[in-house]
Amino acid sequence: VLLSAPGDTILMYMLVVESESAEAAVTAGWEQVGVTFEQTARPQTIPSAPGFDETVLVNYGSGMSAPFYQGIGQRIGTNVYTLLIVVNDLAAAGQRNAQIQIIASGFQPTDLVTTDLSAVMPLPVDEDIIAALEDFIALNLPLMEVPGMSLAIVQDGEIVYANGYGVRALDSDEPVDADTYMMIGSITKSMTTMMMATLVDDGAMAWDTPAVEILPTFAVADPALTEQITMQNLVCACTGVPRRDMELLFNANEQTGEDSVEMLKTFRFFTDFGEAFQYSNQMVAAGGYIAAVAAGGAYGTLDADYFAAMQERVFDPIGMTRTTFDFATVLADGDYALPHGAAFDENDSYY
């Protein structure tokens, strides 16, 4: 199967290769589709999804210039389900990255054995289950190079287990406990839409309310689209706005809610509404900030108004007593973990 982006800027070949080695199957796959290149192969064995015996990712070249090649082999027995990607235009890859990821992770081989747990009643959490869980965590934290984590189990509407494991930072021996503050990143998106839903329930706005009706200064680069974008569009990840995070990464300490909203005025849309999934931090942020205006806030105090709306409509009602946007609160408390990431290799590029 060959999938191609407009103008053949991206080519994705999907085929099954018979082999006892996923890496060998990727090499054979390139020969089968007739694609040749001189870049050096850099194979990497990665954790397999349930049901697969082996998974190999092979990058070719630096990924800093086109054309760029990547192969993924997932083996079940001697059948290797192989995905080969040719990127002829790096800008197109950035625009279509979400679709590439969906294709790469979304197919399911017919011989993949899965277990249907939809009708299975969960076992009650007891001492034996907790002991097995803690043994599993103790084994896998060092294997996965995770410094620390916390875990809670909710059963029948009650927290039946909560604990922390490991340390708060690689250079620390301070333990993580069940109450340790951690940076949670994009889970905030779900909480933001929950806050927005309470405003819909209260009649303060509707999902199909145009954003400009709540915040008249809201705008994107296209004036026609500015008028069309609704509150739901801001959080659907389907409007065609690509991911653009450099401003957030480098200006995180100075960035305000107003900055996030104003930034959208420079954003170009790469696809039509609903055409493709496009992950955008700024669009969801704008949804939260504009919703805060619908809740009674004002442009000029968007951060404080958004924080207040989240506290009053999400954190307090559902008992999230250890959740905050205030770094000063976290620092004063002292029980917080530092975020960690995998080492970055400038020669690796993943699409």
C-alpha positions in Angstrom: 0.0 0.0 0.0 1.3 3.4 -0.9 0.0 6.6 0.7 1.2 10.0 -0.6 0.8 13.6 0.4 -0.1 16.2 -2.3 2.8 16.6 -4.7 4.5 13.4 -3.3 6.1 15.5 -0.6 5.7 12.5 1.7 5.5 8.9 0.7 4.5 6.1 3.1 4.8 2.5 2.0 3.0 -0.2 4.1 3.9 -3.9 3.4 4.4 -7.2 5.1 7.8 -8.8 4.8 8.6 -12.4 5.8 11.7 -12.4 8.1 12.9 -13.4 11.5 14.4 -10.0 12.0 12.6 -6.7 12.0 15.7 -4.8 10.9 16.3 -7.1 8.0 12.7 -6.8 6.9 13.0 -3.0 6.8 16.1 -3.3 4.5 14.3 -5.8 2.3 11.3 -3.5 2.2 13.2 -0.7 0.6 14.4 -3.1 -2.1 10.8 -4.3 -2.7 9.4 -0.8 -3.2 12.4 0.2 -5.4 13.7 3.1 -3.2 17.4 3.5 -3.1 19.6 6.0 -1.2 23.0 6.4 0.3 22.3 7.6 3.8 23.7 5.4 6.6 21.2 3.3 8.6 20.8 3.9 12.3 18.7 1.2 13.7 17.2 1.3 17.2 15.2 -1.3 19.0 12.2 0.2 20.8 9.6 -1.2 23.2 6.9 -3.2 21.3 3.2 -2.6 21.5 1.3 -5.6 23.1 1.2 -8.6 20.7 4.4 -7.7 18.8 7.6 -9.8 19.3 10.0 -7.1 18.1 10.0 -3.5 17.0 12.8 -1.7 15.2 13.0 2.0 14.1 15.6 2.8 11.5 16.5 6.4 10.6 18.7 7.2 7.6 20.7 10.4 7.5 20.4 13.4 9.9 16.8 14.3 9.2 17.9 17.9 8.9 17.5 18.0 5.2 15.3 16.4 2.6 15.0 13.7 1.4 14.8 11.9 4.7 14.1 8.2 5.1 12.7 6.2 8.0 11.7 2.6 8.4 9.6 0.9 11.1 9.4 -2.9 11.4 7.0 -4.6 13.9 7.4 -8.4 13.9 4.9 -11.1 14.9 6.5 -14.4 14.4 8.1 -14.2 10.9 5.6 -11.6 9.6 7.1 -8.1 9.8 4.6 -5.3 9.4 6.8 -2.7 7.7 6.2 1.1 7.3 8.6 3.0 5.1 8.5 6.8 5.1 10.1 9.1 2.5 10.1 12.8 3.3 10.8 14.9 0.3 9.8 18.2 1.9 10.6 18.9 5.6 8.0 21.7 5.7 5.3 19.3 4.5 6.4 16.8 7.2 5.9 19.4 9.8 2.4 20.2 8.5 1.4 16.6 8.2 3.2 15.2 11.2 0.0 14.3 13.0 -1.3 12.3 10.1 2.0 10.5 9.8 1.8 9.5 13.5 -1.8 8.4 13.2 -0.9 6.2 10.2 2.2 4.8 11.9 0.3 3.9 15.1 -3.2 3.3 13.9 -3.1 0.1 11.8 -3.7 -3.3 13.3 -2.4 -6.5 11.7 -5.1 -9.2 11.3 -3.0 -11.8 13.1 -2.5 -9.6 16.1 -4.0 -11.4 19.1 -5.8 -9.0 21.4 -7.7 -9.5 24.6 -11.2 -8.0 25.0 -11.6 -6.8 28.6 -14.8 -4.8 28.1 -16.9 -7.4 30.0 -14.3 -8.3 32.6 -15.0 -7.2 36.1 -11.8 -5.8 37.8 -10.5 -7.6 40.8 -10.7 -5.7 44.1 -7.4 -4.2 45.0 -5.9 -6.2 47.8 -2.5 -6.7 49.4 -1.4 -9.3 46.8 -2.2 -7.0 43.9 -0.5 -4.1 45.5 2.6 -6.2 46.2 2.8 -7.3 42.6 2.3 -3.8 41.4 5.0 -2.4 43.6 7.4 -5.2 42.4 6.6 -4.3 38.8 7.3 -0.6 39.4 10.5 -1.3 41.3 11.8 -3.4 38.4 10.8 -1.0 35.6 11.7 2.4 37.0 15.4 1.8 36.6 14.9 -0.1 33.3 13.0 2.9 31.8 15.4 5.4 33.5 12.5 7.1 35.2 13.7 8.9 38.4 10.3 8.9 40.2 6.6 8.6 39.9 3.4 8.7 41.9 0.3 6.5 41.4 -3.2 6.4 42.6 -5.9 3.7 42.0 -9.5 4.6 42.0 -12.1 1.8 42.5 -15.8 2.3 42.9 -15.4 6.0 43.2 -12.8 5.8 46.0 -9.0 6.2 46.1 -8.0 2.7 47.3 -4.3 3.1 46.9 -1.9 6.1 46.5 1.9 6.0 46.8 5.1 7.5 45.4 8.2 5.8 44.1 11.8 6.8 43.3 13.2 10.3 43.8 12.2 13.8 42.9 15.3 14.5 40.8 18.2 12.5 39.5 20.7 14.2 41.7 18.5 14.0 44.8 17.6 11.3 47.4 14.4 13.0 48.4 11.6 10.5 47.8 8.5 11.0 45.8 5.3 10.5 47.8 1.6 10.4 46.9 1.4 14.2 47.4 4.5 15.3 45.5 3.8 18.2 43.0 4.6 17.3 39.4 4.4 19.2 36.1 1.6 17.5 34.2 1.7 19.3 30.8 -1.0 18.6 28.4 -3.4 17.0 30.8 -4.3 20.6 31.5 -6.1 20.6 28.1 -8.6 18.1 29.4 -9.1 20.1 32.5 -9.5 23.3 30.5 -12.3 21.8 28.4 -13.9 20.6 31.6 -13.9 24.2 32.8 -15.4 25.3 29.5 -18.1 22.6 29.7 -19.2 24.0 33.1 -19.6 27.4 31.5 -21.7 25.8 28.7 -23.9 24.1 31.4 -24.3 27.4 33.1 -25.3 29.2 29.9 -22.3 31.6 30.0 -21.4 30.5 26.5 -22.1 27.7 23.9 -19.7 25.4 22.1 -20.7 27.0 18.8 -20.3 30.6 20.1 -17.8 32.4 17.9 -14.7 33.3 19.8 -14.9 37.0 18.6 -18.3 37.3 20.3 -16.7 36.8 23.7 -13.3 38.4 22.9 -13.7 40.9 20.0 -9.9 41.3 19.7 -9.4 37.6 19.0 -8.0 37.0 15.5 -6.0 34.7 13.3 -4.1 35.5 10.1 -7.2 35.0 7.9 -9.9 37.5 8.6 -12.6 35.2 7.3 -11.6 32.3 9.5 -11.4 34.7 12.5 -15.2 35.2 12.2 -15.8 31.5 11.8 -13.8 30.0 14.7 -16.0 28.9 17.6 -15.1 27.9 21.1 -15.3 24.3 20.2 -12.9 24.9 17.2 -10.3 26.3 19.6 -10.1 22.9 21.4 -10.8 20.4 18.7 -7.3 20.1 17.3 -8.9 20.0 13.9 -8.8 23.6 12.5 -5.6 23.3 10.5 -3.3 25.2 12.8 0.1 23.5 13.1 2.1 23.0 16.2 4.4 25.9 16.9 6.0 25.7 20.3 9.3 27.6 20.1 7.9 30.8 21.5 6.5 28.8 24.4 9.7 26.9 25.0 12.0 29.9 25.0 9.7 32.5 26.5 7.9 30.4 29.0 8.8 32.6 32.0 7.6 35.8 30.3 4.7 34.5 28.2 1.3 35.9 29.3 -2.2 34.8 28.4 -2.5 37.9 26.3 0.7 36.9 24.4 -0.7 33.5 23.7 -3.9 35.0 22.2 -2.1 37.7 20.2 0.3 35.1 18.8 -2.5 33.5 16.9 -2.8 36.6 14.7 0.4 35.4 12.9 -0.7 31.7 12.5 -1.3 30.3 9.0 -3.8 27.4 8.6 -2.4 24.4 6.6 -5.6 22.5 6.2 -9.3 23.2 6.1 -11.5 22.9 9.1 -12.0 19.3 10.0 -9.6 18.0 7.3 -6.9 16.8 9.6 -5.8 16.5 13.2 -3.4 19.4 14.0 -2.0 19.7 17.6 -1.8 23.3 18.7 -1.0 24.4 22.3 -1.9 28.1 21.5 -5.4 27.3 20.2 -6.3 25.4 23.3 -4.8 28.1 25.5 -6.8 30.7 23.7 -9.9 28.5 24.4 -9.2 28.6 28.1 -8.4 32.3 28.2 -11.5 33.3 26.2 -13.6 31.0 28.3 -12.3 32.9 31.4 -13.6 36.1 29.8 -17.0 34.4 29.4 -16.8 33.5 33.1 -16.4 37.2 34.0 -12.8 37.9 33.4 -11.2 40.6 31.2 -8.5 41.1 28.6 -5.4 42.3 30.6 -5.9 39.9 33.5 -6.3 36.7 31.5 -3.8 34.6 33.5 -5.4 35.4 36.8 -8.9 35.0 35.5 -8.2 31.7 33.9 -6.5 30.4 37.1 -9.5 31.5 39.1 -11.9 29.8 36.8 -10.0 26.6 36.9 -9.8 26.7 40.7 -13.5 27.5 41.2 -14.9 25.2 38.5 -12.5 22.3 38.4 -10.0 21.9 41.2 -12.2 22.8 44.2 -15.3 20.9 43.1 -13.5 17.6 42.5 -11.1 17.8 45.4 -7.8 18.5 43.6 -6.2 20.1 46.7 -2.6 19.5 45.4 -3.1 21.1 42.0 -2.0 24.7 41.3 -0.7 27.1 38.6 1.3 29.0 41.1 5.0 28.2 41.1 5.5 30.2 44.4 3.1 27.8 46.1 5.0 24.8 44.9 8.4 26.2 45.8 7.2 27.1 49.3 5.7 23.7 49.8 9.0 22.0 49.0 7.5 18.6 48.0 7.9 18.8 44.2 9.6 16.8 41.5 11.7 18.2 38.7 10.7 17.2 35.1 13.1 15.0 33.2 13.4 14.0 29.5 15.3 11.5 27.4 18.7 12.6 26.2 18.6 14.5 22.9 20.8 13.3 20.1 21.1 16.0 17.4 21.5 13.2 14.8 18.1 11.6 15.6 15.0 12.8 13.9 11.6 11.2 14.4 8.4 11.7 12.4 
